[in-house]
């Protein structure tokens, strides 16, 4: 936003709010009101799920697994956070608790470790109890199939992910612990979740200029529905979720001039090797390297080399691995071609031609599934991004004064935009509901962007509390229902 005095963020009590008649004040009121409205609307949709058919409202249908008294109680509590006096009271109690914790004089990494380990305990306790999403059941059978000629070890759909899980099962989990493949996937999922939480807390501490800003950013990401991927989830999308966060963290450091851009490039290249759906994010990486060059962090020739060599080396390594297993280029162009069961990549434009296609590109059914996917994965991610950009445009405000922050926002916006485009174009073989996990990692990207934009738009502790608390609270209620459902629910075929 218009020029901001950086000193106002040196303490946690932001004591220099904009003047009451300034554009910033009107914009903040407009944005906070928009977030309150969306919070109440989201809660209303959850309560309406009791009266709506599941195919239409499957993103909020998990809420119906709560008994009515609990569903209404949680909704009322979350709705209460939209009341300014309630938000202020919660903020004051939180500040007192924070002061007591700080009296322990623990270094920040110790707190991050404690929180991430407690999160791991939660991931295990509330882990997923079925194999009905995506390819979970197929993976549990194929990677341990008794016939060695039919056992899946190498697979181009998720090269390093499948290879890693299969080898962990074959050489460690099965002979030493007697674990089935699905337990290996669950253990890796939970381990990735612990790492994800630790990295997110460390990253948020860098992105936030105050503790409250860091808490809002972390809170928004940690309460997304996509966090289900770390609750013992049996599929190929948990490792790449960590990879996306590592890529964003390294991108931030590169734009601050702390490290060379080759490191985020390498992180994304490795993430691609675990699942190629993340290839869509390369336009954001090109933008990142270009901005590093423009700001003098890297010379032109070096910039090209740092952009090209990491993916070439990683791709070469993956190809060598697959060829060594007799599943190289011939398989990639044949039985393991991209596009799933029918080899068709994108949602058809005008008519469906195979049983793996469920709707055409611009049909109401496709739009409904797409909306459900993103609401399930992050009920506040895309709406928050839209609200912040709309407010900035309406009141003609500039969000950033530091080049690194502006460039990072451009990087995240490009990455989020490409990922959301993928979710619209790519054809999910099992339909949007069964393949929700294929698109879920996109929520981590655009929700991180939403938190970053929100903390740069709202300049006072009061307005950030009034916006952040209901967003995190409602998102938590939504995700709690989704995770609770998967501890016992077997969805319909």
DOBAGU-111352 format. One record per residue (C-alpha): residue number from 1; x, y, z. Coordinates in steps of 0.001 Angstrom, whole numbers, plus 500000, padded with zeros to 6 digits. Layout:
+-----+--------+--------+--------+
:   n :      X :      Y :      Z :
+-----+--------+--------+--------+
: NUM :      X :      Y :      Z :
...
+-----+--------+--------+--------+
END
This chain:
+-----+--------+--------+--------+
:   n :      X :      Y :      Z :
+-----+--------+--------+--------+
:   1 : 500000 : 500000 : 500000 :
:   2 : 501060 : 503665 : 499764 :
:   3 : 504304 : 504437 : 501522 :
:   4 : 504551 : 502886 : 504954 :
:   5 : 506890 : 503729 : 507750 :
:   6 : 508880 : 500535 : 508291 :
:   7 : 509442 : 501400 : 511970 :
:   8 : 505783 : 500811 : 512716 :
:   9 : 506434 : 497093 : 512334 :
:  10 : 509406 : 496877 : 514681 :
:  11 : 507188 : 496126 : 517643 :
:  12 : 504209 : 493851 : 517829 :
:  13 : 501866 : 496597 : 518927 :
:  14 : 501444 : 498491 : 515672 :
:  15 : 500955 : 501927 : 517115 :
:  16 : 500782 : 504086 : 514007 :
:  17 : 497516 : 503327 : 512203 :
:  18 : 496603 : 505377 : 509131 :
:  19 : 494550 : 508503 : 509628 :
:  20 : 490835 : 507878 : 509945 :
:  21 : 490018 : 509608 : 506657 :
:  22 : 492823 : 507993 : 504649 :
:  23 : 492269 : 505577 : 501753 :
:  24 : 493997 : 502895 : 503831 :
:  25 : 491292 : 503144 : 506498 :
:  26 : 488424 : 502869 : 504027 :
:  27 : 490182 : 499993 : 502265 :
:  28 : 490761 : 498151 : 505545 :
:  29 : 487094 : 498537 : 506525 :
:  30 : 486033 : 497282 : 503096 :
:  31 : 488348 : 494267 : 503260 :
:  32 : 487477 : 493296 : 506837 :
:  33 : 483783 : 493556 : 505994 :
:  34 : 484320 : 491328 : 502974 :
:  35 : 486102 : 488711 : 505090 :
:  36 : 483331 : 488770 : 507688 :
:  37 : 480718 : 488319 : 504978 :
:  38 : 482609 : 485398 : 503433 :
:  39 : 483103 : 483826 : 506873 :
:  40 : 479384 : 483883 : 507599 :
:  41 : 478561 : 482669 : 504090 :
:  42 : 481012 : 479753 : 504439 :
:  43 : 479465 : 478748 : 507766 :
:  44 : 476007 : 478968 : 506239 :
:  45 : 477079 : 476644 : 503425 :
:  46 : 478303 : 474118 : 505976 :
:  47 : 475012 : 474188 : 507850 :
:  48 : 473077 : 473998 : 504572 :
:  49 : 474918 : 470757 : 503735 :
:  50 : 472431 : 468920 : 505966 :
:  51 : 469747 : 469742 : 503385 :
:  52 : 471738 : 469487 : 500139 :
:  53 : 472588 : 466387 : 498066 :
:  54 : 476209 : 465228 : 498371 :
:  55 : 477032 : 465402 : 494605 :
:  56 : 476257 : 469122 : 494664 :
:  57 : 477870 : 470047 : 497980 :
:  58 : 480588 : 467445 : 498541 :
:  59 : 483088 : 470041 : 499749 :
:  60 : 480912 : 470807 : 502786 :
:  61 : 479201 : 467420 : 503044 :
:  62 : 481702 : 466208 : 505706 :
:  63 : 480082 : 468706 : 508092 :
:  64 : 477009 : 466485 : 508192 :
:  65 : 479018 : 463855 : 510083 :
:  66 : 478969 : 466084 : 513134 :
:  67 : 475875 : 465725 : 515317 :
:  68 : 473603 : 468753 : 514794 :
:  69 : 474276 : 470220 : 518249 :
:  70 : 478043 : 470170 : 517586 :
:  71 : 477685 : 471470 : 514043 :
:  72 : 475630 : 474456 : 515213 :
:  73 : 477838 : 475032 : 518257 :
:  74 : 481026 : 475195 : 516227 :
:  75 : 479355 : 477448 : 513663 :
:  76 : 478196 : 479863 : 516362 :
:  77 : 481645 : 479951 : 517966 :
:  78 : 483332 : 480611 : 514623 :
:  79 : 480729 : 483233 : 513700 :
:  80 : 481428 : 484980 : 516998 :
:  81 : 484940 : 485754 : 515783 :
:  82 : 483443 : 488158 : 513236 :
:  83 : 482304 : 490391 : 516130 :
:  84 : 484975 : 493062 : 516768 :
:  85 : 484673 : 492899 : 520568 :
:  86 : 485108 : 489118 : 520529 :
:  87 : 488111 : 489348 : 518218 :
:  88 : 489699 : 491954 : 520484 :
:  89 : 489089 : 489829 : 523591 :
:  90 : 490627 : 486769 : 521938 :
:  91 : 493570 : 488902 : 520837 :
:  92 : 494173 : 490187 : 524363 :
:  93 : 494088 : 486683 : 525847 :
:  94 : 496403 : 485475 : 523128 :
:  95 : 498836 : 488294 : 523878 :
:  96 : 498875 : 487397 : 527576 :
:  97 : 499529 : 483748 : 526770 :
:  98 : 502292 : 484739 : 524386 :
:  99 : 503913 : 486876 : 527090 :
: 100 : 503949 : 483909 : 529477 :
: 101 : 505458 : 481632 : 526869 :
: 102 : 508138 : 484163 : 526056 :
: 103 : 509091 : 484258 : 529706 :
: 104 : 510491 : 480752 : 529192 :
: 105 : 513169 : 482280 : 526944 :
: 106 : 513105 : 479360 : 524513 :
: 107 : 514652 : 480011 : 521103 :
: 108 : 512186 : 480028 : 518232 :
: 109 : 513433 : 476758 : 516630 :
: 110 : 512672 : 474922 : 519862 :
: 111 : 509062 : 476114 : 519716 :
: 112 : 508799 : 475138 : 516054 :
: 113 : 510081 : 471669 : 516877 :
: 114 : 507634 : 471247 : 519748 :
: 115 : 504663 : 472376 : 517668 :
: 116 : 505626 : 470192 : 514711 :
: 117 : 506017 : 467103 : 516926 :
: 118 : 502628 : 467750 : 518533 :
: 119 : 501206 : 468131 : 515042 :
: 120 : 502712 : 464753 : 514139 :
: 121 : 500890 : 463200 : 517096 :
: 122 : 497638 : 464733 : 515842 :
: 123 : 498324 : 463498 : 512305 :
: 124 : 498730 : 459954 : 513594 :
: 125 : 495775 : 460018 : 515984 :
: 126 : 493349 : 461389 : 513383 :
: 127 : 494866 : 459584 : 510407 :
: 128 : 492822 : 458551 : 507400 :
: 129 : 491193 : 455124 : 507759 :
: 130 : 490275 : 454128 : 504198 :
: 131 : 491730 : 453772 : 500693 :
: 132 : 488988 : 455294 : 498592 :
: 133 : 490496 : 458548 : 497346 :
: 134 : 492377 : 458626 : 494052 :
: 135 : 494704 : 455673 : 493393 :
: 136 : 495164 : 454727 : 497047 :
: 137 : 493769 : 451206 : 496780 :
: 138 : 495582 : 450540 : 493500 :
: 139 : 498901 : 451682 : 494991 :
: 140 : 498444 : 449518 : 498074 :
: 141 : 498042 : 446452 : 495836 :
: 142 : 500360 : 447220 : 492913 :
: 143 : 503484 : 448075 : 494923 :
: 144 : 503364 : 444783 : 496831 :
: 145 : 501869 : 442478 : 494205 :
: 146 : 503110 : 438883 : 494693 :
: 147 : 503982 : 438413 : 491009 :
: 148 : 507310 : 440224 : 490629 :
: 149 : 506708 : 440734 : 486921 :
: 150 : 503535 : 442677 : 487687 :
: 151 : 504722 : 444506 : 490811 :
: 152 : 504986 : 448267 : 490302 :
: 153 : 508360 : 449779 : 491175 :
: 154 : 508831 : 452308 : 488393 :
: 155 : 506013 : 454590 : 487310 :
: 156 : 506136 : 457786 : 485279 :
: 157 : 502986 : 459191 : 486899 :
: 158 : 505019 : 459882 : 490072 :
: 159 : 508547 : 458582 : 489424 :
: 160 : 510459 : 459198 : 492643 :
: 161 : 507393 : 458956 : 494884 :
: 162 : 506408 : 455467 : 493764 :
: 163 : 510025 : 454249 : 493723 :
: 164 : 510693 : 455572 : 497236 :
: 165 : 507565 : 454067 : 498788 :
: 166 : 508010 : 450720 : 497067 :
: 167 : 511620 : 450373 : 498143 :
: 168 : 510802 : 451437 : 501701 :
: 169 : 508149 : 448733 : 501829 :
: 170 : 510225 : 446015 : 500162 :
: 171 : 513520 : 446491 : 502001 :
: 172 : 512491 : 447941 : 505366 :
: 173 : 508834 : 448097 : 506349 :
: 174 : 507782 : 444609 : 505237 :
: 175 : 510768 : 442525 : 506423 :
: 176 : 511396 : 444488 : 509639 :
: 177 : 507935 : 445649 : 510725 :
: 178 : 505467 : 443625 : 508688 :
: 179 : 503807 : 446805 : 507441 :
: 180 : 501611 : 446792 : 504322 :
: 181 : 502217 : 449407 : 501633 :
: 182 : 499406 : 451627 : 502896 :
: 183 : 501103 : 451918 : 506296 :
: 184 : 504327 : 452967 : 504590 :
: 185 : 502417 : 455683 : 502750 :
: 186 : 500769 : 456755 : 506010 :
: 187 : 504110 : 456949 : 507836 :
: 188 : 505692 : 458995 : 505043 :
: 189 : 502629 : 461240 : 504978 :
: 190 : 502887 : 461966 : 508693 :
: 191 : 506655 : 462459 : 508526 :
: 192 : 506180 : 464926 : 505679 :
: 193 : 503548 : 466692 : 507782 :
: 194 : 505973 : 467179 : 510666 :
: 195 : 508579 : 468613 : 508295 :
: 196 : 505941 : 470781 : 506589 :
: 197 : 504780 : 472317 : 509881 :
: 198 : 508346 : 473058 : 510995 :
: 199 : 509246 : 474668 : 507676 :
: 200 : 506018 : 476663 : 507573 :
: 201 : 506623 : 478092 : 511063 :
: 202 : 510191 : 479016 : 510140 :
: 203 : 509050 : 480538 : 506848 :
: 204 : 506175 : 482456 : 508429 :
: 205 : 508581 : 483907 : 510975 :
: 206 : 510503 : 485370 : 508055 :
: 207 : 507468 : 486566 : 506087 :
: 208 : 505722 : 488174 : 509050 :
: 209 : 507072 : 491466 : 510363 :
: 210 : 505322 : 490893 : 513688 :
: 211 : 504305 : 487785 : 515569 :
: 212 : 500662 : 488406 : 514647 :
: 213 : 501464 : 488567 : 510941 :
: 214 : 503442 : 485325 : 511181 :
: 215 : 500608 : 483676 : 513108 :
: 216 : 498004 : 484709 : 510525 :
: 217 : 500087 : 483400 : 507615 :
: 218 : 500821 : 480088 : 509352 :
: 219 : 497265 : 479773 : 510670 :
: 220 : 495701 : 480180 : 507242 :
: 221 : 497932 : 477505 : 505704 :
: 222 : 497692 : 475064 : 508625 :
: 223 : 493890 : 475117 : 508594 :
: 224 : 493457 : 474385 : 504888 :
: 225 : 491599 : 471253 : 503910 :
: 226 : 494723 : 470247 : 501990 :
: 227 : 496351 : 469466 : 505347 :
: 228 : 494454 : 466153 : 505104 :
: 229 : 497385 : 465039 : 502933 :
: 230 : 499492 : 464773 : 506113 :
: 231 : 496993 : 462765 : 508132 :
: 232 : 498314 : 459370 : 507050 :
: 233 : 497146 : 459974 : 503488 :
: 234 : 497771 : 457139 : 501022 :
: 235 : 498597 : 458809 : 497712 :
: 236 : 501433 : 460525 : 495830 :
: 237 : 500903 : 464173 : 496826 :
: 238 : 502426 : 464564 : 500287 :
: 239 : 506101 : 464830 : 499350 :
: 240 : 505415 : 467386 : 496627 :
: 241 : 503510 : 469525 : 499132 :
: 242 : 506685 : 469792 : 501185 :
: 243 : 508619 : 470431 : 497983 :
: 244 : 506344 : 473332 : 497073 :
: 245 : 506878 : 474928 : 500474 :
: 246 : 510655 : 474477 : 500233 :
: 247 : 510586 : 476036 : 496762 :
: 248 : 508649 : 479063 : 498019 :
: 249 : 510957 : 479468 : 501037 :
: 250 : 514074 : 479352 : 498874 :
: 251 : 512463 : 481712 : 496360 :
: 252 : 511912 : 484235 : 499144 :
: 253 : 515554 : 483961 : 500202 :
: 254 : 516747 : 484296 : 496610 :
: 255 : 514710 : 487469 : 496130 :
: 256 : 516214 : 488821 : 499351 :
: 257 : 519643 : 488255 : 497810 :
: 258 : 520622 : 485658 : 500431 :
: 259 : 521092 : 482668 : 498105 :
: 260 : 521519 : 482023 : 494390 :
: 261 : 518345 : 481323 : 492373 :
: 262 : 519718 : 477890 : 491461 :
: 263 : 518462 : 476591 : 494814 :
: 264 : 514728 : 477245 : 494338 :
: 265 : 515155 : 476036 : 490749 :
: 266 : 516662 : 472799 : 492051 :
: 267 : 513890 : 472444 : 494643 :
: 268 : 511181 : 472736 : 491992 :
: 269 : 513062 : 470352 : 489689 :
: 270 : 513138 : 467698 : 492431 :
: 271 : 509478 : 468353 : 493200 :
: 272 : 508686 : 467715 : 489521 :
: 273 : 510518 : 464393 : 489784 :
: 274 : 508247 : 463317 : 492637 :
: 275 : 505112 : 464293 : 490707 :
: 276 : 505049 : 465937 : 487254 :
: 277 : 501838 : 467902 : 487916 :
: 278 : 504088 : 470566 : 489441 :
: 279 : 505721 : 471202 : 486048 :
: 280 : 503008 : 473827 : 485531 :
: 281 : 504824 : 476098 : 488008 :
: 282 : 507847 : 476722 : 485765 :
: 283 : 506627 : 480108 : 484464 :
: 284 : 506900 : 481346 : 488058 :
: 285 : 510471 : 480052 : 488268 :
: 286 : 511418 : 481803 : 485030 :
: 287 : 509993 : 485011 : 486516 :
: 288 : 511983 : 484477 : 489714 :
: 289 : 515306 : 484081 : 487919 :
: 290 : 514520 : 487064 : 485701 :
: 291 : 513811 : 489267 : 488731 :
: 292 : 517026 : 488110 : 490412 :
: 293 : 518906 : 489099 : 487257 :
: 294 : 517162 : 492473 : 487000 :
: 295 : 518079 : 493280 : 490585 :
: 296 : 521727 : 492411 : 490031 :
: 297 : 521872 : 489221 : 492099 :
: 298 : 523103 : 487123 : 489173 :
: 299 : 524723 : 487787 : 485802 :
: 300 : 522785 : 487044 : 482585 :
: 301 : 524827 : 483994 : 481539 :
: 302 : 524772 : 482602 : 485071 :
: 303 : 521028 : 483197 : 485299 :
: 304 : 520407 : 481093 : 482194 :
: 305 : 522662 : 478352 : 483508 :
: 306 : 521016 : 478313 : 486933 :
: 307 : 517604 : 478082 : 485285 :
: 308 : 518514 : 475318 : 482842 :
: 309 : 521037 : 472997 : 484467 :
: 310 : 519124 : 471868 : 487604 :
: 311 : 516054 : 470558 : 485712 :
: 312 : 518275 : 468986 : 483045 :
: 313 : 520352 : 467140 : 485641 :
: 314 : 517305 : 466025 : 487642 :
: 315 : 515466 : 464911 : 484513 :
: 316 : 518551 : 463018 : 483384 :
: 317 : 518812 : 461286 : 486755 :
: 318 : 515146 : 460282 : 486685 :
: 319 : 515455 : 458972 : 483146 :
: 320 : 518544 : 456945 : 484111 :
: 321 : 516671 : 455482 : 487082 :
: 322 : 513674 : 454522 : 484974 :
: 323 : 515807 : 453058 : 482191 :
: 324 : 517712 : 450982 : 484743 :
: 325 : 514404 : 449425 : 485752 :
: 326 : 513368 : 448718 : 482170 :
: 327 : 510674 : 451374 : 482315 :
: 328 : 512217 : 454248 : 480382 :
: 329 : 511165 : 456365 : 477427 :
: 330 : 509273 : 453543 : 475761 :
: 331 : 507004 : 453261 : 478814 :
: 332 : 506640 : 457050 : 479071 :
: 333 : 505424 : 457188 : 475481 :
: 334 : 503369 : 454007 : 475797 :
: 335 : 501737 : 452283 : 478756 :
: 336 : 502730 : 455013 : 481221 :
: 337 : 501825 : 457988 : 479046 :
: 338 : 500546 : 461083 : 480866 :
: 339 : 496793 : 461532 : 481038 :
: 340 : 495652 : 458597 : 483117 :
: 341 : 493435 : 455793 : 481929 :
: 342 : 492645 : 457229 : 478495 :
: 343 : 495843 : 459217 : 477927 :
: 344 : 493791 : 462407 : 477473 :
: 345 : 495289 : 465313 : 479398 :
: 346 : 492634 : 467989 : 479429 :
: 347 : 488920 : 468288 : 480086 :
: 348 : 487232 : 467975 : 476662 :
: 349 : 485862 : 471128 : 475110 :
: 350 : 482650 : 469886 : 473496 :
: 351 : 481904 : 466210 : 474212 :
: 352 : 483056 : 463315 : 476361 :
: 353 : 484412 : 460296 : 474483 :
: 354 : 485703 : 457904 : 477176 :
: 355 : 484534 : 456655 : 480534 :
: 356 : 487356 : 458651 : 482142 :
: 357 : 485786 : 461949 : 481113 :
: 358 : 482962 : 463260 : 483276 :
: 359 : 482070 : 466635 : 481783 :
: 360 : 483070 : 469200 : 479188 :
: 361 : 485207 : 472240 : 479850 :
: 362 : 482506 : 474889 : 480195 :
: 363 : 479706 : 472778 : 481632 :
: 364 : 477950 : 473507 : 484907 :
: 365 : 479093 : 470116 : 486251 :
: 366 : 482748 : 470994 : 485653 :
: 367 : 482381 : 474406 : 487267 :
: 368 : 480599 : 472888 : 490265 :
: 369 : 483317 : 470280 : 490784 :
: 370 : 486037 : 472908 : 490370 :
: 371 : 484422 : 475143 : 492997 :
: 372 : 484026 : 472195 : 495359 :
: 373 : 487673 : 471210 : 494922 :
: 374 : 488971 : 474622 : 495903 :
: 375 : 486476 : 475180 : 498690 :
: 376 : 487394 : 471810 : 500183 :
: 377 : 491142 : 472411 : 499823 :
: 378 : 491086 : 475990 : 501151 :
: 379 : 487827 : 477827 : 501893 :
: 380 : 489642 : 481166 : 502277 :
: 381 : 492585 : 480906 : 499886 :
: 382 : 491213 : 482129 : 496578 :
: 383 : 488484 : 484353 : 498105 :
: 384 : 491114 : 486186 : 500187 :
: 385 : 493365 : 486700 : 497175 :
: 386 : 490422 : 488062 : 495230 :
: 387 : 489302 : 490345 : 498063 :
: 388 : 492762 : 491841 : 498602 :
: 389 : 493394 : 492478 : 494921 :
: 390 : 489901 : 493951 : 494528 :
: 391 : 490388 : 496283 : 497494 :
: 392 : 493805 : 497400 : 496263 :
: 393 : 492394 : 498148 : 492828 :
: 394 : 489271 : 499859 : 494117 :
: 395 : 491147 : 502193 : 496448 :
: 396 : 494212 : 502503 : 494180 :
: 397 : 496652 : 501362 : 496809 :
: 398 : 500122 : 499875 : 496402 :
: 399 : 500706 : 496799 : 498522 :
: 400 : 504496 : 496771 : 498670 :
: 401 : 507362 : 499203 : 499144 :
: 402 : 510246 : 496705 : 499231 :
: 403 : 511325 : 495178 : 495895 :
: 404 : 511815 : 491733 : 497471 :
: 405 : 508220 : 491673 : 498749 :
: 406 : 506807 : 492867 : 495440 :
: 407 : 508798 : 490287 : 493496 :
: 408 : 507852 : 487490 : 495874 :
: 409 : 504180 : 488410 : 495506 :
: 410 : 504616 : 488283 : 491714 :
: 411 : 506303 : 484898 : 492007 :
: 412 : 503548 : 483459 : 494220 :
: 413 : 500798 : 484989 : 492087 :
: 414 : 502255 : 483437 : 488954 :
: 415 : 502720 : 480054 : 490644 :
: 416 : 499207 : 480131 : 492090 :
: 417 : 497711 : 481238 : 488791 :
: 418 : 499392 : 478425 : 486874 :
: 419 : 498354 : 475852 : 489470 :
: 420 : 494740 : 477037 : 489462 :
: 421 : 494789 : 476926 : 485668 :
: 422 : 495929 : 473302 : 485891 :
: 423 : 493000 : 472476 : 488165 :
: 424 : 490622 : 473879 : 485565 :
: 425 : 492183 : 472286 : 482489 :
: 426 : 493404 : 468875 : 483662 :
: 427 : 491010 : 465962 : 483340 :
: 428 : 490595 : 464026 : 486624 :
: 429 : 490007 : 460385 : 485708 :
: 430 : 487905 : 459671 : 488784 :
: 431 : 486103 : 463008 : 488772 :
: 432 : 486662 : 466039 : 490939 :
: 433 : 485606 : 464458 : 494234 :
: 434 : 487605 : 461244 : 493997 :
: 435 : 490646 : 463083 : 492562 :
: 436 : 490473 : 466068 : 494921 :
: 437 : 493999 : 465225 : 496152 :
: 438 : 495551 : 465716 : 492703 :
: 439 : 494697 : 469415 : 492933 :
: 440 : 494939 : 469886 : 496713 :
: 441 : 498623 : 470991 : 496811 :
: 442 : 497665 : 474088 : 494840 :
: 443 : 495932 : 475313 : 498009 :
: 444 : 499253 : 475594 : 499827 :
: 445 : 500523 : 477962 : 497137 :
: 446 : 497557 : 480297 : 496870 :
: 447 : 496763 : 480255 : 500594 :
: 448 : 500350 : 481262 : 501347 :
: 449 : 499860 : 484069 : 498835 :
: 450 : 496575 : 485039 : 500526 :
: 451 : 498212 : 485288 : 503950 :
: 452 : 501141 : 487264 : 502579 :
: 453 : 498859 : 489748 : 500795 :
: 454 : 496583 : 490112 : 503808 :
: 455 : 499437 : 491004 : 506153 :
: 456 : 500757 : 493581 : 503682 :
: 457 : 497343 : 495151 : 503205 :
: 458 : 496161 : 495576 : 506793 :
: 459 : 498408 : 497957 : 508704 :
: 460 : 497137 : 497740 : 512259 :
: 461 : 496968 : 494987 : 514819 :
: 462 : 493248 : 495611 : 515308 :
: 463 : 492258 : 495187 : 511652 :
: 464 : 494535 : 492180 : 511184 :
: 465 : 492916 : 490492 : 514191 :
: 466 : 489436 : 491274 : 512898 :
: 467 : 490318 : 489772 : 509515 :
: 468 : 492626 : 486929 : 510501 :
: 469 : 490712 : 485430 : 513417 :
: 470 : 487451 : 484667 : 511584 :
: 471 : 489338 : 483416 : 508535 :
: 472 : 491468 : 481010 : 510559 :
: 473 : 488577 : 480051 : 512846 :
: 474 : 486125 : 479191 : 510080 :
: 475 : 488831 : 477403 : 508105 :
: 476 : 489663 : 475344 : 511198 :
: 477 : 486029 : 474283 : 511653 :
: 478 : 485835 : 473326 : 507979 :
: 479 : 489038 : 471273 : 508047 :
: 480 : 488203 : 469610 : 511368 :
: 481 : 485000 : 468232 : 509840 :
: 482 : 486849 : 467012 : 506750 :
: 483 : 489537 : 465240 : 508783 :
: 484 : 486994 : 463772 : 511213 :
: 485 : 485044 : 462358 : 508290 :
: 486 : 488079 : 460564 : 506909 :
: 487 : 488828 : 458855 : 510197 :
: 488 : 485891 : 456552 : 509551 :
: 489 : 484013 : 457479 : 506402 :
: 490 : 484069 : 455315 : 503264 :
: 491 : 482926 : 457576 : 500411 :
: 492 : 480667 : 456249 : 497699 :
: 493 : 482137 : 454974 : 494444 :
+-----+--------+--------+--------+
END
